[in-house]
Amino acid sequence: METATSAGRPGEGRYRIMRRVTLAGAVINTGLAMAQLVGGVLTHSQALIADGAHTLSDLASDFMVLFASRKANAAADARHPYGHGRIETLATVAVGMVLLAVALGIVLDAVRRLLSPEALLAPTPLALFFAVLAIVSKEALYHYTMRSARKVRSRLLEANAWHHRSDVVSSIVVLVGVGATLAGLPFMDAAAAILVAALIGRMGAKMIWRSAFELIDTGVEPEEQKRLLAIVRSIEGVRGAHALRTRRMGSVLLADVHVLVAPRISVSEGHRISDAVSDVLKANHEDLDDVLVHIDPEDDQRAAPSSHLPGREALLAQLEPRWQEVGVTLAPDDAMFHYLDGKAYLELQLPLAAFDSIEDAREAADRLVRASRQVDCVARVRVSFRA
């Protein structure tokens, strides 16, 4: 028995928050990038120009986030039954690649200037103002974006927030580099540009690395997996749990787990237990969105498989002729089959009203047991009577 339940996505409300934050970032990045690039040219600061290029990459990533957040929060459909969360993951990889490309370009230009001292730029004191402006703007944008990322549990938005924080660090480096150059160290502006590029590249590589693990379905940490299994085992009606598997789908976590229950409970009771397992897991891990619970009547890691045994119709086809030979007829609903440890176990019901006495009923039950045991896969037969 397997059941799956889903809490659903925040959907349009989540997208509206992501769109508002991203558009705010795009507006700030546009103004800041223009100020840095123009300021870098006017003040002759290569580091400031590099930082402006970094901010332009932010602008590109903002539009990527805007597009991806819209697509990723679209409702599940026939071709994408788990939703579109992986679009966020792919977009995060793309943002990381943009950062790596920007970093490489900055490094190549800075190295070229360092190898040709006559090409080194000599920034003016006004460059310090633009560096401070970038630090203040980016730090404010980081906090605003990170708060929203945590609110809607978006790794893509979180990646963009850290992108803003990396800009803060790089602008501090620019500030130091420009200051050192003004103090008489002409190579420091280009060196600061290389350090900025290294920070940008590191952030891009980190984003790609984390997203790659998500794309190959990396689950939760082993300690967290043990904790969740212990929680499942504590639920009423659960005798054991194993094979817990998890994977990321954008901002949410998907899970499936095997749960051991008593072998002869009803289908409805098994379903109730599976619902309880799903509800408890979601209550204990905020990212869990969809839980598939596989109900086991026995430990399928140790017991012999039963998949080779005949199904209900095929088994009845073997049993009914033998029952008729001993003078007993059963309605299909009077026969319950349990498939355990590679064998079939039968629970049969006989109507007392069909017999003249208790002795006749017991004799019929004995004949029914012997006839049923003639089928090779039948291990045990239990006969009860109903009024």
HELIX and SHEET records of a PDB file:
HELIX    1   1 GLU A   12  THR A   43  1                                  32    
HELIX    2   2 GLN A   46  ALA A   72  1                                  27    
HELIX    3   3 ARG A   86  LEU A  115  1                                  30    
HELIX    4   4 PRO A  117  ALA A  119  5                                   3    
HELIX    5   5 LEU A  126  VAL A  152  1                                  27    
HELIX    6   6 ARG A  155  LEU A  182  1                                  28    
HELIX    7   7 MET A  188  LEU A  215  1                                  28    
HELIX    8   8 PRO A  222  ARG A  233  1                                  12    
HELIX    9   9 VAL A  267  ASN A  284  1                                  18    
HELIX   10  10 ARG A  312  GLU A  325  1                                  14    
HELIX   11  11 PRO A  332  ASP A  334  5                                   3    
HELIX   12  12 LEU A  352  ALA A  354  5                                   3    
HELIX   13  13 ILE A  358  SER A  372  1                                  15    
SHEET    1   A 4 GLU A   2  SER A   6  0                                        
SHEET    2   A 4 LEU A 288  ASP A 296 -1                                        
SHEET    3   A 4 VAL A 252  LEU A 260  1                                        
SHEET    4   A 4 GLY A 240  MET A 249 -1                                        
SHEET    1   B 3 ALA A 335  LEU A 340  0                                        
SHEET    2   B 3 LYS A 343  PRO A 351 -1                                        
SHEET    3   B 3 VAL A 378  ARG A 386  1                                        
END                                                                             
